[in-house]
Every structure is written in structure tokens, then in C-alpha cells.
Amino acid sequence: MIVFLYLLLLLILIFVSLYALNLFSFLSRKNTTTTTGSSANGGNKRQLPPGSSGWSFISETIDYFRAGLDGVPERYFFDRVRKYSSQVFKTSLFGESVIVIGGTAAGNKFLFSNEYKLVESWYPKSVIEIFPLNKRSSGNQAAQKRLRKLYPQLLNMDTVRNYIGIMDSMTVRYCELHWDKNINTDEMMITTTVYPLVKKQSFSIATFLLSSIDYQHDPHRIHELYELFCDVHKGILSLPINFPGTQFNRAIKSNKLIRKEIEKVFRQRKMDIQSHAKVPMQDMLSRLITLSEEDSGMDETFIVDALTGLIFGASASTGDVITLVMKYLADFPDVYNQVLEEQTEVACAKGTGELLNWNDIQKMKYSWSVVREVMRVAAPTPIGFKKASTDFWYDGYFVPKGWKLCLSSAATHKNPDYFPDPEKFDPSRFQGEGPAPYTFIPFGGGPSLCPGKEFVRLEILVFLHHVVRRYKWDRALPTDDDAEQEKLVFKPFPRLTKGLPIYIRPQHRS
């Protein structure tokens, strides 16, 4: 009975919250759509794009999540383009009135090229509440300018290149500790699930490079932080209902615990630097502390929040992408063989025990084409948001200041005008000149291009270099049983429903 009452109360709170959000959104739309005045269209009525309104917040959000769970997030956008006969339309997502502009090369180009002119970065309420730094920088131009300057400083090319050798040695060590014990023999078949292994590996590498917390010397600490970050990842784009038991509530609580742990690391590091103790100056934490001496706005809270966001950004999608790369390499043996051949050539040019370097990474062209095709088929972040910082017109429609704008890499990547036969897995799309500008946007674009793009690229390629040369693998689940088949879903990020169970065996190398 108590459980029933608890669930009933939860449902009541959810619907009251949705009603309040929807009523506010509806009134805002009503006021906006009746406004008239001068415009680029000669003083005509300021007409919003076609689309939904009113209680559609619930149905539209459900439709979006349903398309993701069916593995086709692009369907949500394509269905509405057909319904309204327009590439630009309005909808309601995550409690917000949204105008969809991105999804085409022209729309993506418009949004990226007008960053800090007509549009600015914006995040849904769930992201803002979980990551306080985004909340404090929202509408604060000084804070936004500081962040725009900070992240490229921390993740510049020289810094990232210096991480290659560390990534290399950590990957080898991780394979020896966690992958080798799962190798199958003639006497015993062991099922290994890829996702938790690579997710924790990418998190461990990011945590070490950013704060020097090492899983080898402190595995319990890494495990606890990893579990907390997993909660954050699950709740990052959930319904923003802060009630016990919801993913959103768990994500907020977990991020607070993460921040407390990062605070301890920060304070100890600052004390060590001030006392001239030997500290790892190459990691992000030490560099943040050094930069804070030149900028009074970078206080302890700012640095802790920035480092927490960096760790999340550097590890959140990497494990997803690596898991899918291993899935497609298992499904396409010819692609696997070409990756193996390329990585073997790189290895053969190295001396015994010599670590990978920047020149080696540049030789991994086909391997990177495979990774890019994986990110096209399964966009790491299938949806993105901006906010109109002023009134403007686009494609004959009025966009009011303050409205949220949506772009979809999932819809762009599956557009047959840009990628013929878009469901086909074909890495050759990225050879030669590759796709046209603004048609492949897994890392965004323009001034808001993901500053960690090179960090992620290096980590994935270093992993591929070792995994294909050490192992061969086959998918462990049957392919003829619908009940047991593994499916690709988006929740909202791409995920294989079973985590990719495989049988792994050693790669025989000369």
C-alpha cells in the first residue's frame, strides 16, 4: 500500500510539473505568434514555422524517445518534415518550445556560423541542473567568454599530442589486466561483454590525464567515481523531475558526490603546488590551478565544476563509440582485416617497446574512416540545442528571441541526399574528399566545435591499434533469435541493448 501511494504521488507530481511547463510554454507561444511589425519580409505577420503546440509537449517528447528506443532517432525529424512539408518546424521537447533548423547542411551551417551573433549555446534544464557550471554561465557573457577561452587552452594540439604515449601505455596495461583474462581456449568458452570494459577504460584514461587519479594504484576510488558518472550519464537528458527514485534525481546526487571528491583532489593539489612538492604538472588539474593565478574569476568552485565537466565530456561518448566500432568490425570481417593491415604496418615501423606518437596516428587513415562511419550510422549525440539571442528570420519564418533551436546530427547523417543508401555501413564514404561540409557533425561545428575532438580521436585510435592486433572476436548472441538479438537504441545516446557480448581469442602475429 505504501509503495502504491508513493507511485501515485510521483505520477501526480509529474503531471502537475508537465502541466505547469506546458501552460507557460503555451502562453509564450501565444504571445509570440500574434506579434506584428517590420521585418525582412516586409512587415508581414511574424509567422512561426508550422508545428505542434499545447499539450503536445507530452506526445512530442514521447515520440522522440520512442524513435530513439526503436534505434531510429532520425525518424522523429523526418516524419515532421513530411507532415509539415518544411525542413523548419516547431515542436516541444523536454518542456521547451523548440524550432528545428538543423538537420540539413544549410540549417547546420546557419546555426554554426551565427554562434554568438544570432544564436548562443543552450542546454536543457536537466543538463543545467546537473552541471552547475552551465547554469552559472547561462546568460553570463563573462563566464561564457572565460569557458570559450579555457577549453581550447587546456585541449590544444600540443597538449593532446603529449598524451598519446600515456594513452598507449595505459591501453596496453588495461588489455593485460582486463582483456587477456577473458581469452577463450579450446577447453573453455568465455563470454566477454565489451561495453562495461571499454566504458571503464575510457573513464580511467580521462581521469588519469585530467587529475592523475590512477586505477592501478587506486582501483576502488576509480570504481566509485565511475559508478557515479554512469548515473550522471543516464540522467543527463532525462525528464527534469527532481523526485527520489528518478534518473534526474540520482544524477544530481551523484554529481554532488563527484564534486566533493574532486574538491578533495583539488585542495590537496593546490597545497602541494604552494609547498613546491613534486606534482604531475602535465594533467588538466595542475594547468587549471596555474591558469587560475592569472584569472580571479577561476575560483575553487569554477575549477572543480570545469574539471568535472571535462572528465564527463572526455569519457561519456568514447565508450559508446568504441563498443560500436567493435560491433561493426565483428559484423564486417573485410573491414576488420583492412584495419588490422593498417595497424600492423604502423606497428612494424616501430622499435621494440617504442610508444605511439603523432606521426603514427596520422597513418591510421582507414581506421579513422571506420570510426567516422560508425559515428555517422550511430551519432554519439543525436540532438543538439541553441538559443536565439535576438529576433531573426530563417527560410521565411520568424524566430523570436529566447526560443530554443534544435539541430539533429542523426537526421543529417541519415539524409540520403548527403549519404546515398544511408543504412549501409561503408567506410569508403570518408576516403578521398569525404562528405560535403556541414553534413557530418558528430562534434558540432563553428565556434562551439567540441574542444575534445582530438582527445577522443586519439584515444579511440590508440585503442584500435592494440585491440585488433591482440585479439579476434565474434559476437556471442545468436543472430536468428529475435528475442535474444542485440539492438541499437538511443537512450538518448547510442547503446547496444546487451552491451555487446563477444567470444575473444588471441590474434596470432608474426
C-alpha positions as CSV (number, residue, x, y, z in Angstrom):
1,M,0.0,0.0,0.0
2,I,2.8,2.4,0.9
3,V,4.5,1.6,-2.5
4,F,1.3,2.3,-4.3
5,L,0.8,5.7,-2.6
6,Y,4.4,6.6,-3.3
7,L,4.0,5.8,-7.0
8,L,0.6,7.7,-7.1
9,L,2.2,10.7,-5.6
10,L,5.1,10.5,-8.1
11,L,2.7,10.4,-11.0
12,I,0.7,13.4,-9.6
13,L,3.9,15.4,-9.3
14,I,5.0,14.5,-12.8
15,F,1.7,15.6,-14.4
16,V,1.5,18.8,-12.3
17,S,5.0,19.7,-13.4
18,L,4.3,18.9,-17.0
19,Y,1.1,20.9,-16.9
20,A,2.9,24.0,-15.5
21,L,5.7,23.7,-18.0
22,N,3.2,23.3,-20.9
23,L,1.0,26.1,-19.7
24,F,3.9,28.5,-19.6
25,S,5.2,27.3,-23.0
26,F,1.7,27.7,-24.5
27,L,1.3,31.3,-23.2
28,S,4.7,32.2,-24.5
29,R,3.9,30.8,-27.9
30,K,0.5,32.6,-27.9
31,N,2.1,36.0,-27.2
32,T,4.8,35.5,-29.8
33,T,2.7,34.3,-32.7
34,T,0.4,37.3,-32.5
35,T,3.2,39.9,-32.6
36,T,3.4,42.0,-35.8
37,G,5.9,44.6,-37.0
38,S,8.6,45.4,-39.5
39,S,10.8,42.5,-40.7
40,A,12.9,41.2,-43.5
41,N,9.6,40.0,-45.1
42,G,8.2,43.5,-45.5
43,G,6.2,43.9,-42.3
44,N,4.1,40.7,-42.7
45,K,2.8,38.9,-39.6
46,R,5.6,37.3,-37.8
47,Q,4.7,33.7,-38.6
48,L,6.4,30.9,-36.7
49,P,7.2,27.7,-38.5
50,P,4.5,25.1,-38.8
51,G,4.3,22.6,-36.0
52,S,2.8,21.5,-32.7
53,S,1.6,23.4,-29.6
54,G,-0.4,23.0,-26.4
55,W,-0.3,19.6,-24.7
56,S,1.9,18.3,-27.5
57,F,4.9,18.6,-25.1
58,I,4.0,15.2,-23.7
59,S,3.3,13.4,-27.0
60,E,6.2,15.0,-28.8
61,T,8.7,14.1,-26.2
62,I,7.3,10.5,-26.0
63,D,7.6,10.3,-29.8
64,Y,11.2,11.4,-29.7
65,F,12.1,8.9,-27.0
66,R,10.1,6.1,-28.8
67,A,12.1,6.8,-32.1
68,G,15.3,6.5,-30.1
69,L,14.3,3.2,-28.4
70,D,13.5,1.9,-31.9
71,G,17.0,2.8,-32.9
72,V,16.0,5.5,-35.4
73,P,16.1,8.9,-33.7
74,E,16.1,10.5,-37.2
75,R,12.6,9.2,-37.7
76,Y,11.2,11.9,-35.3
77,F,12.6,14.6,-37.6
78,F,11.9,13.0,-41.0
79,D,8.2,12.3,-40.0
80,R,7.7,16.0,-39.2
81,V,9.4,17.3,-42.3
82,R,7.0,15.2,-44.4
83,K,4.0,16.2,-42.2
84,Y,4.6,19.9,-42.5
85,S,6.3,19.9,-45.9
86,S,9.0,22.0,-44.4
87,Q,12.6,21.5,-43.2
88,V,11.9,24.1,-40.5
89,F,9.2,23.3,-37.9
90,K,8.3,23.9,-34.3
91,T,7.8,21.3,-31.6
92,S,8.0,20.8,-27.9
93,L,10.8,18.8,-26.3
94,F,12.0,18.4,-22.7
95,G,9.5,21.1,-21.6
96,E,10.7,23.7,-24.1
97,S,9.2,25.3,-27.2
98,V,11.7,24.4,-29.9
99,I,12.2,25.4,-33.5
100,V,14.1,22.8,-35.6
101,I,16.5,24.4,-38.0
102,G,19.4,21.9,-38.1
103,G,19.0,18.6,-39.8
104,T,20.2,19.8,-43.2
105,A,23.6,21.1,-44.3
106,A,22.1,24.6,-44.8
107,G,20.5,24.6,-41.4
108,N,23.6,23.3,-39.7
109,K,25.7,25.9,-41.4
110,F,23.4,28.7,-40.4
111,L,23.4,27.7,-36.7
112,F,27.2,27.1,-36.5
113,S,28.2,30.3,-38.5
114,N,25.9,32.5,-36.4
115,E,27.1,31.4,-33.0
116,Y,27.5,34.5,-30.7
117,K,25.7,36.5,-33.4
118,L,22.1,35.4,-33.7
119,V,22.3,32.3,-31.6
120,E,24.1,31.1,-28.5
121,S,24.7,27.8,-26.7
122,W,21.9,26.4,-24.6
123,Y,21.3,23.2,-22.6
124,P,18.1,21.6,-21.5
125,K,17.1,22.0,-17.8
126,S,18.4,18.5,-16.9
127,V,21.9,19.4,-18.1
128,I,21.9,22.8,-16.4
129,E,20.8,21.4,-13.1
130,I,23.2,18.5,-13.1
131,F,26.2,20.6,-14.1
132,P,26.2,23.9,-12.2
133,L,28.8,25.5,-14.4
134,N,26.4,25.5,-17.3
135,K,23.8,27.1,-15.1
136,R,26.1,29.9,-13.9
137,S,27.4,30.6,-17.4
138,S,23.9,30.8,-18.9
139,G,23.2,34.4,-19.7
140,N,26.6,35.4,-18.2
141,Q,28.7,36.7,-21.1
142,A,31.9,37.0,-19.0
143,A,31.6,33.3,-17.8
144,Q,30.8,32.2,-21.4
145,K,33.9,34.0,-22.7
146,R,36.0,32.5,-20.0
147,L,34.9,29.0,-20.9
148,R,35.3,29.6,-24.7
149,K,38.9,30.6,-24.0
150,L,39.6,28.0,-21.3
151,Y,38.8,24.7,-23.1
152,P,40.9,25.3,-26.2
153,Q,43.8,26.3,-23.9
154,L,43.5,23.0,-22.0
155,L,43.0,20.8,-25.0
156,N,45.2,22.4,-27.6
157,M,47.1,20.3,-30.1
158,D,50.5,20.4,-28.4
159,T,48.9,19.2,-25.1
160,V,46.9,16.4,-26.6
161,R,49.9,15.1,-28.6
162,N,51.8,14.7,-25.4
163,Y,49.1,12.4,-24.2
164,I,49.5,9.8,-26.9
165,G,52.3,7.9,-25.2
166,I,50.4,7.8,-21.9
167,M,47.2,6.6,-23.7
168,D,49.4,3.9,-25.4
169,S,50.9,2.6,-22.2
170,M,47.7,2.7,-20.3
171,T,45.8,0.8,-23.0
172,V,48.4,-1.9,-23.1
173,R,48.2,-2.2,-19.3
174,Y,44.4,-2.3,-19.3
175,C,44.4,-5.0,-22.0
176,E,46.8,-7.2,-19.9
177,L,44.8,-6.7,-16.7
178,H,41.2,-6.9,-18.0
179,W,41.1,-8.3,-21.6
180,D,43.7,-11.1,-21.6
181,K,41.9,-13.0,-18.8
182,N,38.8,-13.3,-21.0
183,I,40.6,-15.0,-23.9
184,N,38.9,-18.3,-24.9
185,T,40.7,-21.6,-25.1
186,D,39.9,-24.9,-26.8
187,E,38.7,-26.2,-23.4
188,M,36.6,-23.2,-22.3
189,M,34.4,-20.6,-24.0
190,I,34.2,-17.3,-22.1
191,T,31.7,-14.6,-22.9
192,T,33.1,-11.1,-22.5
193,T,30.8,-8.0,-22.5
194,V,32.5,-5.2,-24.3
195,Y,30.6,-2.1,-23.1
196,P,31.4,-2.1,-19.4
197,L,35.1,-2.8,-20.2
198,V,35.7,0.0,-22.7
199,K,33.5,2.4,-20.8
200,K,35.5,2.0,-17.6
201,Q,38.8,2.1,-19.6
202,S,37.9,5.4,-21.3
203,F,36.9,6.8,-17.9
204,S,40.1,5.6,-16.3
205,I,42.2,7.2,-19.0
206,A,40.3,10.5,-18.9
207,T,40.5,10.6,-15.1
208,F,44.2,10.0,-15.0
209,L,45.1,12.5,-17.7
210,L,42.8,15.2,-16.2
211,S,43.6,14.6,-12.5
212,S,46.2,11.9,-12.2
213,I,43.9,9.5,-10.3
214,D,45.3,6.1,-11.4
215,Y,43.1,3.0,-11.5
216,Q,46.2,0.8,-11.0
217,H,47.1,2.3,-7.7
218,D,43.6,3.3,-6.5
219,P,41.1,1.0,-8.2
220,H,38.4,1.3,-5.5
221,R,38.4,5.1,-5.9
222,I,38.1,4.8,-9.7
223,H,35.3,2.3,-9.4
224,E,33.3,4.5,-7.1
225,L,33.7,7.6,-9.3
226,Y,32.9,5.5,-12.4
227,E,29.6,4.3,-10.9
228,L,28.7,7.9,-10.1
229,F,29.5,9.1,-13.6
230,C,27.3,6.3,-15.0
231,D,24.4,7.7,-13.0
232,V,25.1,11.2,-14.4
233,H,25.3,9.8,-18.0
234,K,21.9,8.1,-17.6
235,G,20.2,11.2,-16.3
236,I,21.8,13.9,-18.4
237,L,18.8,14.2,-20.8
238,S,16.1,12.7,-18.6
239,L,12.8,14.4,-17.6
240,P,13.9,17.2,-15.2
241,I,11.8,16.0,-12.3
242,N,13.8,16.1,-9.1
243,F,12.0,13.4,-7.1
244,P,13.5,10.5,-5.3
245,G,13.9,7.5,-7.5
246,T,14.0,9.3,-10.8
247,Q,17.1,9.2,-13.1
248,F,17.3,13.0,-12.8
249,N,17.4,12.9,-9.0
250,R,20.1,10.2,-9.0
251,A,22.2,12.2,-11.5
252,I,22.1,15.3,-9.3
253,K,23.0,13.4,-6.2
254,S,25.8,11.5,-8.0
255,N,27.3,14.7,-9.4
256,K,27.4,16.3,-6.0
257,L,29.3,13.3,-4.7
258,I,31.7,13.6,-7.6
259,R,32.3,17.3,-6.9
260,K,33.1,16.5,-3.3
261,E,35.7,14.0,-4.4
262,I,37.2,16.4,-7.0
263,E,37.3,19.1,-4.3
264,K,39.5,16.9,-2.1
265,V,41.8,16.3,-5.1
266,F,41.9,20.0,-5.9
267,R,42.7,21.2,-2.4
268,Q,45.5,18.6,-1.9
269,R,47.0,19.5,-5.3
270,K,46.9,23.2,-4.6
271,M,48.6,22.7,-1.2
272,D,51.3,20.6,-3.0
273,I,51.9,23.3,-5.6
274,Q,52.1,26.0,-3.0
275,S,54.6,24.0,-0.9
276,H,56.6,23.2,-4.1
277,A,56.1,19.5,-3.7
278,K,56.5,17.3,-6.7
279,V,53.2,17.2,-8.6
280,P,52.0,16.0,-12.1
281,M,52.1,19.3,-13.9
282,Q,51.0,17.8,-17.2
283,D,47.5,17.0,-16.1
284,M,44.5,19.3,-16.5
285,L,44.1,20.0,-12.8
286,S,47.5,21.4,-12.4
287,R,47.1,23.5,-15.5
288,L,43.7,24.8,-14.3
289,I,45.3,25.9,-11.0
290,T,48.1,27.6,-12.8
291,L,45.7,29.5,-15.1
292,S,43.6,30.5,-12.1
293,E,46.5,32.5,-10.7
294,E,46.0,34.8,-13.7
295,D,42.2,35.0,-13.6
296,S,40.5,35.8,-10.3
297,G,37.2,34.5,-11.8
298,M,38.5,31.0,-11.7
299,D,37.9,30.2,-8.1
300,E,37.7,26.7,-6.5
301,T,34.1,26.2,-7.4
302,F,34.8,27.1,-11.1
303,I,37.8,24.8,-11.3
304,V,36.0,21.8,-9.7
305,D,33.0,22.2,-11.9
306,A,35.2,22.7,-15.0
307,L,37.2,19.6,-14.2
308,T,34.1,17.5,-13.5
309,G,32.7,18.6,-16.9
310,L,35.9,17.8,-18.7
311,I,36.1,14.3,-17.2
312,F,32.5,13.7,-18.3
313,G,33.0,15.1,-21.7
314,A,36.2,13.2,-22.3
315,S,34.7,9.8,-21.4
316,A,30.9,9.9,-21.8
317,S,30.7,9.1,-25.5
318,T,34.1,7.4,-26.1
319,G,33.0,4.1,-24.6
320,D,29.8,4.2,-26.7
321,V,31.7,4.7,-29.9
322,I,34.4,2.1,-29.2
323,T,31.7,-0.5,-28.4
324,L,30.0,0.2,-31.7
325,V,33.3,0.1,-33.6
326,M,34.0,-3.4,-32.2
327,K,30.4,-4.4,-33.2
328,Y,30.9,-3.4,-36.8
329,L,34.3,-4.9,-37.0
330,A,32.8,-8.2,-35.9
331,D,30.0,-7.8,-38.5
332,F,32.3,-6.9,-41.4
333,P,35.4,-9.1,-41.5
334,D,36.7,-7.4,-44.6
335,V,36.7,-4.1,-42.7
336,Y,38.4,-5.7,-39.7
337,N,41.1,-7.1,-42.0
338,Q,41.8,-3.7,-43.6
339,V,42.1,-2.1,-40.1
340,L,44.4,-4.9,-39.0
341,E,46.6,-4.5,-42.0
342,E,46.9,-0.8,-41.5
343,Q,47.6,-1.1,-37.8
344,T,50.2,-3.9,-38.4
345,E,52.1,-1.6,-40.8
346,V,52.2,1.1,-38.1
347,A,53.5,-1.4,-35.5
348,C,56.1,-2.9,-37.9
349,A,57.6,0.6,-38.3
350,K,58.2,0.9,-34.6
351,G,61.1,-0.2,-32.5
352,T,60.6,-2.7,-29.7
353,G,58.8,-1.0,-26.8
354,E,58.5,2.3,-28.6
355,L,55.3,4.1,-27.8
356,L,52.9,5.5,-30.4
357,N,53.4,9.2,-31.5
358,W,51.6,11.8,-33.6
359,N,53.1,10.6,-36.9
360,D,51.8,7.1,-36.2
361,I,48.3,8.4,-35.6
362,Q,48.4,10.3,-39.0
363,K,49.0,6.9,-40.7
364,M,45.7,5.5,-39.4
365,K,43.6,7.0,-42.1
366,Y,41.4,4.0,-42.9
367,S,40.9,3.2,-39.2
368,W,39.6,6.7,-38.7
369,S,37.3,6.4,-41.7
370,V,35.8,3.3,-40.0
371,V,35.3,5.3,-36.8
372,R,33.7,8.2,-38.6
373,E,31.3,5.8,-40.4
374,V,30.3,4.4,-37.0
375,M,29.6,7.9,-35.8
376,R,27.5,8.6,-38.9
377,V,25.4,5.4,-38.5
378,A,25.0,6.0,-34.7
379,A,25.5,9.7,-33.9
380,P,27.2,9.9,-30.5
381,T,25.0,13.0,-29.7
382,P,21.9,12.7,-32.0
383,I,20.4,16.0,-30.9
384,G,21.8,19.4,-30.0
385,F,20.4,22.8,-28.9
386,K,21.0,26.5,-29.3
387,K,19.0,29.6,-28.2
388,A,18.0,32.6,-30.3
389,S,19.9,35.6,-28.8
390,T,17.8,38.0,-30.9
391,D,14.8,38.0,-33.2
392,F,15.6,36.8,-36.7
393,W,14.1,35.3,-39.8
394,Y,15.1,32.0,-41.3
395,D,13.7,30.4,-44.5
396,G,10.7,32.7,-44.4
397,Y,9.8,32.1,-40.8
398,F,10.2,34.2,-37.7
399,V,12.3,33.0,-34.9
400,P,11.7,35.0,-31.6
401,K,14.5,35.9,-29.2
402,G,14.7,33.4,-26.4
403,W,13.3,30.4,-28.3
404,K,15.2,27.2,-28.3
405,L,16.6,25.9,-31.5
406,C,17.3,22.3,-32.4
407,L,19.8,20.6,-34.7
408,S,20.0,16.9,-35.4
409,S,23.2,15.1,-36.4
410,A,21.1,11.9,-36.5
411,A,18.8,13.3,-39.2
412,T,21.8,14.9,-41.1
413,H,23.8,11.7,-41.1
414,K,20.9,9.6,-42.4
415,N,19.9,12.1,-45.2
416,P,20.1,10.2,-48.5
417,D,20.9,13.4,-50.3
418,Y,24.2,13.5,-48.5
419,F,24.8,9.8,-47.9
420,P,23.3,7.5,-50.5
421,D,21.9,4.3,-49.1
422,P,22.3,5.7,-45.6
423,E,21.7,2.5,-43.7
424,K,24.6,0.8,-45.4
425,F,27.8,0.6,-43.4
426,D,30.5,1.9,-45.8
427,P,33.7,3.5,-44.5
428,S,34.8,4.4,-48.1
429,R,32.4,7.4,-47.8
430,F,35.2,9.1,-45.8
431,Q,38.0,8.4,-48.1
432,G,39.2,10.9,-50.6
433,E,37.5,14.3,-50.2
434,G,34.9,12.8,-47.8
435,P,31.4,14.3,-47.1
436,A,30.4,17.8,-48.0
437,P,30.7,20.5,-45.3
438,Y,28.1,20.5,-42.6
439,T,26.8,17.0,-43.5
440,F,28.9,15.2,-40.9
441,I,28.7,16.8,-37.5
442,P,29.4,14.4,-34.6
443,F,31.5,17.0,-32.9
444,G,29.3,20.0,-33.7
445,G,30.8,22.9,-35.7
446,G,31.7,26.5,-35.8
447,P,32.9,28.3,-32.6
448,S,31.3,25.6,-30.5
449,L,33.1,22.7,-32.1
450,C,33.8,20.2,-29.4
451,P,37.3,21.1,-28.0
452,G,37.9,17.5,-27.0
453,K,37.6,16.2,-30.6
454,E,41.3,15.4,-30.9
455,F,41.4,13.9,-27.4
456,V,38.6,11.4,-28.3
457,R,40.1,10.7,-31.8
458,L,43.5,9.8,-30.3
459,E,42.0,7.6,-27.5
460,I,39.9,5.6,-30.0
461,L,42.7,5.1,-32.5
462,V,45.2,4.1,-29.8
463,F,42.7,1.5,-28.5
464,L,42.1,0.2,-32.1
465,H,45.8,-0.1,-32.6
466,H,46.1,-2.6,-29.8
467,V,42.8,-4.4,-29.8
468,V,42.9,-5.6,-33.4
469,R,46.5,-6.7,-33.2
470,R,45.9,-8.6,-29.9
471,Y,42.5,-10.2,-30.5
472,K,39.9,-11.5,-32.8
473,W,36.3,-11.7,-31.7
474,D,32.9,-12.9,-32.6
475,R,29.5,-11.8,-31.4
476,A,28.2,-14.3,-28.7
477,L,24.5,-13.8,-29.2
478,P,22.6,-15.8,-31.8
479,T,21.6,-13.9,-35.0
480,D,18.4,-15.9,-35.7
481,D,16.6,-15.4,-32.5
482,D,14.7,-12.2,-32.3
483,A,14.2,-12.4,-28.5
484,E,18.0,-12.7,-28.0
485,Q,19.2,-10.4,-30.7
486,E,21.0,-7.3,-29.7
487,K,19.5,-4.0,-30.8
488,L,20.9,-0.5,-31.2
489,V,18.9,2.0,-29.2
490,F,19.3,5.7,-28.3
491,K,18.6,6.5,-24.6
492,P,19.3,9.2,-25.7
493,F,22.9,8.2,-26.6
494,P,23.6,5.2,-28.8
495,R,23.7,1.9,-26.8
496,L,23.6,-1.8,-27.6
497,T,20.9,-3.4,-25.5
498,K,23.1,-6.3,-24.4
499,G,26.4,-4.4,-24.1
500,L,28.0,-6.5,-27.0
501,P,28.8,-9.9,-25.6
502,I,31.6,-11.5,-27.6
503,Y,33.9,-14.5,-27.7
504,I,37.5,-13.2,-27.8
505,R,40.6,-15.2,-28.9
506,P,44.2,-14.2,-29.4
507,Q,45.4,-12.7,-32.6
508,H,48.3,-14.8,-34.0
509,R,51.0,-12.3,-35.1
510,S,54.4,-12.8,-36.5
